[in-house]
Amino acid sequence: MPARAETLEEFYQQKLNYLPLNLQNDIGHFNVFRLEDCLTTPVHYSRKDFYKVTLIRGKNRYHYAEKSIDLEGPTLIFFNPQVPYTWEPLSDDTSGYFCIFTRSFFTEKILGGLNELPMYQIGGKPAYSLNQQQDDQVSAIFLKMLDEIKSEYAYKYDLLRNYVTELTHLALKSRPSESLFQHPDAKSRTTAVFTELLERQFPIEEPTQRFTMRSARDFANQLAVHVNHLNRAVKETTGKTTTDLIAERMLGEAKILLKHTDWNISEIGYCLGFEEPSHFNNFFKKQTRYTPTAFRAA
């Protein structure tokens, strides 16, 4: 089956066996839950068509894109619709809260858009370990959400947006500021636009979808800059070549498709822009030392 995103309707039917009346509300959708109330239903590895913010305690393992992350202790985690994920509890004391919301729930832009925030960027840091004081702060915010979602207050969704924003900034403030905004110059901006163009081509959700901008020159033409200028900007900003970054992103998507779809190797290679299966096979083996078939079977 294709790696289709889980819809809000499917989330409610699987977790709670009902559909809320405001699911298609013009203001966008928001809801909040205690994690303990939803532990009986497994989370399937998939992309979602909504955002999710989770406070989780205990020992747990998240499978996020092609990575697995072991967590112990209170952790605040941010998920976006572009990245598939699932999680499994490794202890019996898992507890916490989570909220879900659609992009349209945020009518005002946040720092240029949700996906501009570090926790929602592809390859960014989704998980933030919390100390006891931070756990108390985050728990208090989720408790406010649980109270507010049940209220009749006319502007409650404005408050709920503020609570989500507060969670976001609490996480960002826990990181050194220099790690959030590096190289505020023209080269950095060129690299940021290149990265955005690269990410726009993903996720690949249907066998007929195709990754077409596969070379530095393709991106330079789109950006209306000389390819040498693009290569220098990317190299000086990231320490990696443009070609390396494109290959890394292609490889990450290839791993997801191999592990979590039943598409054949030829279909996956075609989606990633390879005209012949042998070309995809050679690319994958050069990057991982495994053939696509061997990686899928591992």
SVG drawing of the C-alpha trace seen along z (x, -y; Angstrom):
<svg xmlns="http://www.w3.org/2000/svg" viewBox="-21 -39 54 49">
<polyline fill="none" stroke="black" stroke-width="0.4" points="0.0,0.0 1.2,-3.6 2.6,-5.5 -0.6,-7.6 -0.9,-10.0 -3.3,-9.1 -6.3,-11.5 -7.9,-13.1 -11.0,-11.0 -8.9,-7.8 -7.2,-9.0 -10.5,-9.5 -12.0,-6.3 -9.0,-4.2 -8.3,-5.9 -11.7,-6.9 -14.3,-5.3 -16.1,-8.6 -15.8,-11.8 -16.0,-15.2 -18.6,-17.6 -16.1,-20.3 -13.7,-18.2 -14.2,-20.4 -14.5,-23.7 -13.3,-26.7 -10.9,-27.7 -8.9,-24.5 -9.0,-21.6 -7.5,-21.2 -7.9,-18.7 -5.9,-17.5 -5.7,-14.2 -4.2,-12.4 -1.7,-9.9 -2.9,-7.2 -6.4,-7.3 -5.0,-6.3 -2.4,-3.7 -4.7,-0.7 -4.5,-1.5 -1.1,-1.1 0.3,-4.0 1.0,-2.8 4.2,-4.0 2.8,-6.5 2.7,-10.2 -0.3,-12.1 -2.2,-15.0 -2.0,-16.9 0.6,-18.2 1.2,-16.7 2.9,-17.8 3.5,-15.2 4.7,-15.2 5.7,-11.6 7.2,-10.1 8.8,-6.7 11.0,-4.7 9.9,-4.8 11.3,-4.3 10.3,-6.5 10.7,-5.5 11.0,-8.9 11.7,-8.9 14.4,-6.3 15.8,-6.8 14.9,-5.2 15.3,-7.3 15.3,-5.9 13.8,-8.2 13.9,-8.0 12.3,-10.6 10.0,-13.4 10.4,-14.5 8.5,-17.0 8.2,-15.9 7.0,-17.7 5.7,-15.9 4.9,-17.3 2.8,-15.9 5.9,-15.4 7.6,-12.8 6.3,-9.3 6.6,-8.0 5.4,-5.6 6.4,-4.8 6.5,-1.9 6.5,-2.0 9.5,-0.2 8.2,-0.4 4.9,-0.2 4.9,-3.7 4.3,-5.7 2.2,-8.8 1.7,-12.3 -0.4,-14.4 -0.6,-15.2 -2.5,-17.7 -3.2,-17.5 -3.9,-20.4 -4.1,-21.2 -2.0,-23.8 -5.1,-26.0 -5.6,-26.1 -2.8,-28.7 -4.3,-31.6 -1.3,-33.8 2.2,-33.0 4.8,-31.9 8.3,-33.0 7.4,-32.7 5.4,-29.5 5.2,-26.3 7.7,-24.4 10.2,-27.2 10.5,-26.3 13.5,-24.0 11.4,-21.2 9.2,-20.9 12.0,-21.0 13.1,-17.8 16.3,-16.7 15.6,-19.0 15.4,-18.1 11.9,-16.8 12.6,-15.7 13.5,-17.9 14.4,-16.3 12.9,-18.0 14.1,-18.4 11.5,-18.3 10.8,-22.0 10.2,-22.0 8.1,-18.9 5.9,-20.7 5.7,-23.7 4.7,-21.7 2.2,-19.6 0.5,-22.8 0.1,-24.0 -1.5,-20.7 -3.8,-20.8 -4.9,-24.3 -5.6,-23.0 -7.7,-20.1 -9.8,-22.6 -10.1,-25.1 -11.2,-22.6 -14.3,-21.8 -15.2,-25.5 -17.8,-27.6 -15.5,-30.6 -16.0,-32.3 -12.3,-32.9 -11.0,-29.6 -9.3,-28.6 -7.2,-31.8 -6.1,-30.7 -5.3,-27.2 -3.2,-28.6 -1.3,-30.6 -0.7,-27.4 0.7,-25.6 3.0,-28.5 4.1,-28.6 5.1,-24.9 7.1,-25.7 9.0,-28.6 9.7,-26.6 11.4,-24.0 13.3,-26.5 14.5,-28.4 16.0,-25.1 18.5,-25.2 21.4,-27.7 20.3,-30.6 23.3,-30.2 22.2,-26.7 18.8,-28.1 19.9,-30.9 23.3,-30.5 24.9,-32.6 22.3,-35.4 23.6,-36.5 23.0,-36.0 24.7,-32.6 22.5,-31.4 19.4,-32.7 20.4,-31.0 20.9,-27.7 17.6,-28.1 15.7,-28.6 17.6,-25.6 16.6,-23.5 13.0,-24.6 12.9,-23.7 14.4,-20.3 11.9,-19.5 8.9,-20.6 9.4,-17.5 8.7,-15.3 7.1,-13.2 6.5,-10.8 3.1,-9.3 2.1,-7.8 4.1,-5.6 3.3,-8.1 4.9,-11.0 8.4,-11.9 11.5,-13.6 12.7,-15.7 15.1,-18.3 18.1,-16.0 21.2,-18.1 22.8,-21.3 22.2,-22.9 18.5,-22.1 18.2,-24.1 20.5,-26.9 18.3,-27.3 15.2,-27.5 16.8,-30.0 18.2,-32.1 21.8,-31.9 25.0,-30.5 25.5,-26.9 28.9,-27.8 27.4,-30.5 24.8,-27.9 27.5,-25.3 29.7,-27.8 26.8,-29.1 25.7,-25.6 29.2,-24.4 30.1,-27.4 26.8,-27.3 26.4,-23.5 29.9,-22.1 28.4,-19.7 28.2,-19.9 24.9,-20.5 25.2,-17.0 25.7,-15.4 22.6,-17.1 20.4,-16.0 21.7,-12.5 21.1,-12.3 17.5,-13.5 16.9,-11.0 18.4,-8.2 16.3,-9.1 13.1,-8.9 14.3,-5.7 14.7,-4.0 11.2,-5.1 9.6,-3.8 11.5,-0.5 10.6,0.2 7.0,-1.1 5.4,-0.5 5.0,2.6 6.0,0.8 8.5,2.8 12.1,1.6 11.6,0.3 8.7,-1.9 10.7,-3.3 13.7,-4.0 11.4,-5.7 9.8,-7.9 13.3,-9.1 14.2,-9.9 16.2,-6.9 15.4,-5.8 16.7,-2.3 16.4,0.0 20.1,0.7 20.9,-3.0 18.9,-3.1 20.5,0.1 24.0,-1.3 23.1,-4.6 21.7,-2.9 24.5,-0.4 27.1,-3.2 25.4,-5.1 24.7,-2.2 26.7,0.9 23.3,2.7 21.2,3.3 17.6,2.0 16.4,5.6 18.8,6.5 17.9,3.3 14.2,4.1 14.7,7.6 16.9,6.7"/>
</svg>
